[in-house]
Amino acid sequence: MRRTALAALCIAAAATAGLTGCQPGPDKADSRTSASSASAEPGRSAAKKEPFAGLTGGEIADRATKATTGASSLRMKGAIPDDESGGTISLDVLLNKKGECAGTIGMGGKGKADLIKTGDIVYMKFDEALLREQSEGESKADTDAAVAMLAGKWTKTKATGEDAKEFEGFCDLGAVLDGAEDSNSDASRGSTATVDGAPAITLHEKDGKDRYTLYVATEGKPYLLRIDSTAGADQGSVTFSDFDEPVPAKKPAGEILDLDALGG
């Protein structure tokens, strides 16, 4: 089955981390009325220029895909289901095509970790809740020892190490967007909307039983600003912003625990 522009981006972002889709989020009606994220305008004035006049929804979607995959960096924010745990992984990460990233990853409301990757080193700082969640099955003494040693402290490990691979997948924008360039979309045009204050047009796509709404910027480059999965197995929402902005991927200050040395 032909992969649509939306499916390509959503599936690629999830598959990079060994996941399947996007976290349950607002449905189509909510996404058009929410004042805090994406909301539809009551209507366009007759005097206001129509965005992307003369273009079909598919042509707009293809332009959005080209612009988004051409960005050197971006911020990806949302949540996606984790098949292994049955929960969700929330993320707010800036990443680029150099494989650098900086942000936060949460595990289904059971803790979070700060993440930085620069060069071939992954730096992470875990909170107590995440450490206890990841230590399930271990003895209380071992879990308490791990919490005492690691909670709230920066650690480092090689990006090629087993412990880093699960998180390192969020850091390479080229890998996240791989496969999304050739979309050949057949999306239909929707209403105008705003995403975090940015004017956009909505597009609607389908891929089998899956249904998607795309929000494409109508000012500046036609970046894809948001994806909503409104029907199908994995429903949810992911937003994209901060295109071509520098990623603050720097070695953390202060003491850093070397996990590779501890494991050795």
Phi, psi and omega in degrees: 000137181296134179274126179284168180302315181294312182300321181299313181291316183293313181293320181297317180297321182284316185295331179303325180261013179075027183247189187235341184184214184240150185292149174307132182217199184295145178280182187301318181294316180297320184294341179267348185242351182289128181280340186271341182230277181237125182219138180282147175277152183296339179165165180258136176294146180298335181276347183277134182294134180287129179292139179054044181302134177085354180262144174282166177300321179296321179293322177294315180299321180293323177294320179296318179297317180298315181294317184291315180289343178275351180291142179280339180202162174194169176253130180244124184225131180165204178209146185224145182289145178252109182299326185294316183264342184081000179258206178232154174246118176265147181213148173216091191228134168266132183215158180223179184279000172274356182086015178264152177203163175202129180170203184227140177234132179244153183245086173054036180076007181248048177107168181211169178219139170278142187227133172222133172232126175219133186062227179254022181244135175252124176255134179220147175231113185264144171269170186297319183300318180292319179299319180290322178296316181285346180263012180304130183099343178276163179290157180299321181297316180293320179296314179298323179293318179295318179297315181298326184277326192247330189302126176075011182241144178287138175236165175220152177202157176297141180297338181274354181288156183300320183292335184270336187300323182299327183260331184298335180297340179278356192258345184255102183297324179300319179289321180299319184266001181301131178092356183264354187292319185259085188265324182048056189288149172240035182297153175255148180288145175238207182274171172281159184202178171230146176234110183051042177089349181270130179293142184210167171242142179268145175232149181239129180232160175221149178215096188066234179275352182279143178231138185226150170239128177254145174243116185247132181299136179256357175239140184072208178292145183282061180291150170281118185264333183200148174234127172245127170265112190258349178201148182121191186291321186238095182263144180167199188211138174224136178248154179232138181203186176052045181294135177062017176274150178298143177265122183283062183266090180233151177302130180298150177280158176088193183289138180229127179278129180271103183293327179296320179291320179295323181286338182278000000 
